[in-house]
């Protein structure tokens, strides 16, 4: 069984979380018979626990894209779900601080979390492309969650995506380049829409000018630190574009905090953003009615 990194200490949202094994957090391949574009790639995935070189759970060599499933307790489940794309410069995935820890927070407020392992376009020797393979993985993950909505206690009309840094680029692409599905597809998953119902971009590694905003882009949440130059510049440019298109948007730019804070119980980052940003996300999810339990 594969070890899945989870929080080992009580952190400020008040949930005691222990280590879990893959039996508790199942990993589901996006394509049972192999991902398009990964044909012939047989190198094993590399998983590196936190060590002296890096303080996060690092994943490389992703050729079998998947989601790791975190479901909230049945009595807490709101029906909302979030696909989570960790960052890592498209060279690796920061799988705990920008993935599994985030899924655990979402579970604590009743949201199902699906941590995405997408293919890495800038890993040495990679033949993958962000706008083809990584985006394709994000689209497929959204469709997959909808296809198993009943099993996972998810409302297929409450499936969102969020991403951090490079994963923010993946999420931004998914939120702006979606389709309604192919009704003629032999694969029933491909018949479903890849449009997220909401999206969250956390210090995304994007340039605003690279995006065309569709009129039906989902409601959007964006957050970064002002002293994280690239993302703060990008969000300053992207917000007026969303406003012009009539997309309901919430933006938070903290004065300090830098890049890559994620959710990290061992952080030494003195900025409030490092310890409180996810509370703003929770407030927003409540505000857009994603935390309402059916019938209430």
C-alpha positions, 0 to 999 in steps of 0.5 A, spaced: 500 500 500 502 506 498 503 511 503 499 518 503 502 524 506 497 527 511 497 532 517 500 529 523 498 535 528 492 539 530 492 545 526 488 551 527 482 549 523 481 544 529 481 537 526 486 532 529 489 528 523 493 522 523 497 518 517 493 514 512 494 509 507 492 508 500 487 503 503 484 509 506 485 514 501 484 511 494 488 513 488 484 512 481 487 512 475 484 518 470 484 513 464 484 505 466 488 503 459 493 509 459 493 516 458 493 519 451 500 521 450 503 517 455 504 511 450 510 507 451 512 511 458 514 505 463 518 509 468 516 508 475 513 514 479 518 517 484 515 519 491 520 522 495 518 524 503 520 530 506 528 530 507 534 535 508 533 537 501 526 539 501 521 539 506 515 537 502 512 530 499 515 530 492 513 526 486 516 526 479 515 521 473 508 522 473 506 517 467 499 515 469 495 521 471 490 520 477 486 523 483 487 521 490 480 521 493 479 524 500 472 524 502 468 528 508 465 524 513 458 522 511 454 527 516 458 533 514 458 532 506 455 538 502 456 535 495 461 540 493 468 537 490 474 540 489 480 537 484 486 540 487 492 541 482 499 542 486 505 546 484 512 545 482 514 549 476 511 543 472 518 539 474 515 536 480 509 536 485 508 538 492 503 533 493 502 534 501 503 542 502 499 543 496 495 537 495 493 532 501 493 537 506 489 542 502 484 536 501 484 535 509 482 542 510 476 541 505 474 535 508 473 539 515 468 543 511 464 538 508 468 538 501 470 532 497 478 533 495 481 530 489 488 531 489 491 531 482 497 528 479 498 531 472 503 530 467 510 534 468 511 538 462 518 541 464 521 535 468 528 534 464 527 529 458 519 530 458 515 530 452 509 533 455 506 540 454 502 544 459 496 546 454 495 539 452 497 533 457 497 537 464 490 541 461 488 534 459 489 531 465 485 536 469 479 536 464 479 528 465 479 529 473 473 533 473 469 529 468 471 523 472 469 526 479 462 527 475 462 520 473 462 517 480 458 523 483 453 518 486 459 513 489 463 519 492 457 523 495 458 529 490 453 533 486 455 533 479 453 541 479 458 542 485 465 540 482 471 545 482 478 546 481 484 549 484 491 550 483 497 552 486 503 556 482 504 551 476 498 547 478 494 554 478 496 555 471 493 548 470 487 550 474 486 557 470 487 553 463 481 548 466 477 554 468 478 558 461 478 552 456 473 547 457 468 543 453 461 540 454 463 533 453 462 529 446 456 525 446 458 520 441 464 518 445 465 511 446 468 512 453 462 515 457 466 519 462 468 523 455 461 525 454 461 529 461 462 536 461 469 538 463 467 545 465 468 546 473 463 550 477 468 554 481 475 555 481 481 557 485 487 560 483 492 560 489 499 564 487 498 561 480 504 561 475 500 565 469 501 571 465 494 574 464 495 576 457 495 568 455 488 568 457 481 569 453 476 569 458 469 566 456 463 569 458 461 562 462 467 562 466 466 559 473 466 564 479 473 565 481 477 566 487 484 568 487 489 569 492 497 571 493 502 575 496 504 582 494 511 580 495 510 574 490 511 578 484 509 574 478 503 572 481 501 578 484 502 582 477 498 576 474 492 577 478 492 585 478 492 584 470 487 578 470 482 581 475 479 587 470 479 582 465 474 577 469 470 584 471 469 586 464 467 579 462 462 579 468 465 573 472 463 573 479 470 574 482 473 574 489 481 577 490 485 577 496 492 580 495 496 579 502 502 584 503 507 579 505 508 571 505 512 570 498 511 564 494 509 557 496 506 557 503 500 552 501 498 549 508 504 547 512 503 545 519 511 546 520 511 553 517 516 559 519 513 564 515 511 570 519 506 572 515 498 571 516 497 569 509 501 562 511 496 560 517 490 563 515 489 564 507 485 557 507 479 560 511 478 565 506 477 560 501 472 556 506 468 563 507 468 564 499 465 557 498 460 558 503 458 565 500 457 562 493 453 556 496 457 550 495 457 549 503 449 548 503 447 541 504 441 539 500 435 540 503 437 545 508 
